[in-house]
Amino acid sequence: MSLTRHKANPILVQDSSREWESYAAFNGNVFSWQGSLHLVYRAMSAPRRFEGKDLRMSSVGHATSPDGIAFERQGLLVRPEMPWDRYGCEDPRVTVLEDRIFLFYTAIGAYPFTPDQIRVGLAIFDSLDSDPERHLITPFNAKAMAMFPEKINGKYAAILTPNTDIPPASIAVATFDHLEELWSKDYWVNWYRNLQDHVVPLRRLDTDQVEIGAPPVRIGSGWLLIYCRIQNYGHSNTVFGIEAALLDANDPRRVIARSPEPIMVPRESYETYGIVPNVVFPSGAVVKGEEFRLYYGAADTVCALATCEVKTLLHALRPDSQSSPTLKRSPNNPVLTARWHCAWERLGVYNPGVFQDGDELHVIYRAQDETGTSTLGLATFSKDGQKLISREITPIYGPREHFEQKAYETGNSGCEDPRLTLIENQLYMLYTAFRGDSPPRVAMTSIALEDFRAKKWDRWAKPVLISSPGVANKDAALFPEKIGDDYVIIHRIEPDIVFDFRRTLNFDGDSHWLEVYGRIEPRPSSWEGIKIGANTPPIKTPDGWVLFYHGVGGHDRHYRLGALLLDLEDPRRVIGRTLDPILQPEEIYERVGYVRDVVFPCGCGVNGDELLVFYGGADSVLCLASGSLSELLSTLKWSKQIHHRL
């Protein structure tokens, strides 16, 4: 969905006649008080001399309006004057509670700015004509705090964003028996010590930055929270987006539903040009009858307004159970590591292909020796993946042809990243062949199932190259059955996943290389924005083909895992796609290794409803993660409703 910008935008701009707001007026928050609508906003001055420095100081301005659109300025409401906010009062958020106005703001206590001096301040008003009671709230780095407008389970409650300047930030909830605990240092020290117990799980990626936007609004069966999700935080391609979540009425740490994509991103000129370009930052939310109003700061320069129907917003929120399910790592990870006494795998064992044979899962993994040569090893696990049954002491497959034998003494070469498909008792293996002096290409071999079971490794068919010369091609897999009259091979010509349909698996000449008869492209400005590639051979279900795929984002180039649901009759048609990664590098064995920050499977087993995904961690070790196939399908089937917008 997308909100409609108001035609009067921007609804409030800087007033050059007032020194304290002559540079900018933005991040406005609207509230109702004694029958009138009031706007508090961050006002920024022109450079002024302060303690020997030329600084633009922020204060809290105040305006009123009969309709929430046209505002009349009233003056300066909160100015920097306390020891802990002497360098600025930023981004006010107001909650009216028990006939008092609780105005939280970001308090800047030092210059140059340091995280430990960027904290939350509070001004409590009995009347907007009276001087407020002022308190420093957090003893740690935090911003964006607001009270809930009513007690929750008999307690006062607030929501805030700790660690905003020492990311990753999180959105968290605090509850209080007494209001005085709001400014109790002892309370906050204990709360921060147990921060993870209070977090609202709204971060999608490990590189996301999140920050509360508007104070929570009670709506329907929960609390509507509008927040800012910043993708690629701290990089040149940073994307500011506004998202929405519905939190449980009795436990606001629990997310009931949330928007699957931003409800607003910078688009208009007043959002893309300003003091900080390409920023929309939510600062106030109001429900007025059937209308939802979002007040926001644009480019850190002006105040703006966008609207939609309440029912439209609620309809756009998906149940949180439909958010991309994450795979659960095995507590035994890594399940295989390199054996030093086996010279052929000393550098690492990773990127495993899998095929299922009765009660056994055969895992064929890439092994690398100290010269960079890759061969393929075999480990056999129980069908639930929990027990290692056997592991071969020597490779079961290695480079035999010139196109995979080392061209130079140094550098990588060999047989990499196998994908396995069993068709009519013949096991096909597609893999990446690389010699070091030309781009990697796709090779194919096969072996009869009975020979594989008998470990007759000399029976592997002579490998043939199936992708064209001079073109880097990897990540190839064969569908486990024909579709119509054709075999289907999925492969990767960067940056896309591409498809080939073939009447035969015989590649007998230069005119029979893999071709392209359809493609799936990366989604820009996402975790997969640079390139994508297939990871596992597709799994057939009544709802479609489930395909695990990897994506690489431009902000950090981490390898993350997602899933696709492809049409049974025409797999080029995507009918479902996970919006968020289902596995991403988080553990030390995934983040540190031969290649940092990589999770990369080449095969998957299915044990009832359980998916068993064997994957490589950091191109060094072999790991296992599991998840529910039915849950993944539920997510993928739901996601088709919004896929056309991505």
Order of alpha helices (4+ residues) and beta strands (2+ residues): beta-beta-beta-beta-beta-beta-beta-beta-beta-beta-beta-beta-beta-beta-alpha-beta-beta-beta-beta-beta-beta-alpha-beta-beta-beta-alpha-beta-beta-beta-beta-beta-beta-beta-beta-beta-alpha-beta-beta-beta-beta-beta-beta-beta-beta-beta-beta-alpha-beta-beta-beta-alpha
